[in-house]
Amino acid sequence: MKTKDGKSIRNNLQCTFSRRDFIKYSSVAAAAAAMPGFVTGCATFKPRQDCLTQLAFAETRHRDLVFASAKIGSIDVRNHILRSATTLGLAETNGRPKKELTDAYVELCEGGVGAIITGALGVQKNGRLGTSYTFLFHHDDYIPDYRSVTDRVHAYNTPIIAQIGHGGRQTRRAVTGEATVAPSPITDPYYNEETPRELTELEIREVIQNFIDTIVRSQKAGFDGVQLHAAHGYLLSGFLSPATNQRTDQWGGSTENRFRIIREIFLGARKKVGDYPILIKISAYDHQSDGLRVPESVQIAAMLEEAGCDAIEVSCGIGADGFSTIRVPEIPSEAVLAYSFRYKDSNPIVKTLLPVFAPLIVNRHEPLFNYNVCAAQEIKKQVSIPVIVVGGIRTLPDIEQIIGNRMADFVAMGRPFIIEPDIVNRFKEESQTASSCINCGYCLLAIEAGGTKCFYGEIS
């Protein structure tokens, strides 16, 4: 956030405080910090990004590789640019897809996307991810609803993969009607943990079975494959990260134990669906002081391949990290006040304080672009299954280098497809070589108000 003369508020406050100002504003800051959801408690961990010099200085073009057809398991993918799972908010309150969802997917098909990964479909009602606008696939009755989506997409010869997940500590009572849980990092980055409780052995077994059942449903509904959502602090991610998994039984402690729930899902699913493609999305690292780091994620990737995984999408972060999973050039306080369930009805004092102090308190991570490429490259060195990388990928030259230099097998994008559903065709025709996305983050914050759309940094 900037002042009228273009200086950041952070710098302005640091440079002009008198002792009286310090006493005055520090008390206000303390009050602001006490507001629910402000302090994220992140560590200062920064993953290595030295491999990005390969993107900056490479001159050889690999355009033909980017737009060549490829395979993920048995899935024939049109090219190497995928639509990463992105919540579009086009679900009924009961979690069924609206017609508008299919229309949005058709736009992506016509726009040349290599394959579509859906926004997350909840495997059980009390694990619904994010908001009341997100999807469920917890019952066989929903199969015809999703079959209508896949049939329409397949008419355009485009694969569609169902992302399935459980919100874990990052769902909300307002969404599920059950359990004491915490808000979503996508819809409310000012993350405030309530009191997540440890699942019982019976509940873990129930979650595993619900994932398996949803994989079976996805196959019956015509999806070309599924992707387990094990990233961003949701339930499976919560088991993987030592920062959130504090268990001392067979489901916690060692890497093998923390991975156990995912292994059990793969083992159970393979008995039901055979070689049906099962992908996964993981956070290769988070920013918690005792959290997941790339070297351990490399071990997990090898375990995934051994368990029968068909491809790994590499992302980063959990909700408590602040703006890590999605990155922004400045904290979008205006959008938070307008759309966040936690702050849109705040009193005038909070609305006055938040734009000033949020940039000082809430973590915003850098770099803004290609920030998971180096982690993906490390994982790719150790596995033979396809590796997909997502996170701040915005230009055709970068995509050419990522694919051409075998830093990853596929790239995935989210926000660029919101502003330009036809961006793959534009890249292929070279009428455009960079996304018009400005990374403001408003599109994903506004999911609380309904369907996702591009705001281009302005409240509409």
Buried (B, 14 or more C-beta within 10 A) or exposed (E): BEEEEEEEBEEBBEEEBEEEEEEEBEEBBEEBEEBEBBBBBBBEBEBEBEBBEBBEEBEEEBBEBBBEEBEBBEBEBBBBBBBBBBBBBBBBEEBBBBEEBBEBBBBBBEBBBBBBBBBBBBBBBBBBBBBBBBBBBBBEEBBEBBBBBBEBBBEBEBBBBBBBBBBBBBBBBEBBEEBEBBBBBBBBBBBBBBEBEEBEEEEBEEBBBBBBBBBBBBBBBBBBBBBBBBBBBBBBBBBBBBBBBEBEEEBBBEBEBBBBBBBBBBEBBBEEBEEBBBBBBBBBBBBBEEBBBBEBBBBBBEBBBEBBBBBBBBBBBBBBBBBBBBBBBBBBBBBBBBBBBBBBEBEEEBBEBBBBBBBBBBBBBEEBBBBBBBBBBBBBEEBEBBBBBBBBBBBBBBBBBBBBBEBBBBBBBBBBBBBBBBBBBBBBEEEBBBBEBBBBBBBBBBBBBEBBBBBEBEEE
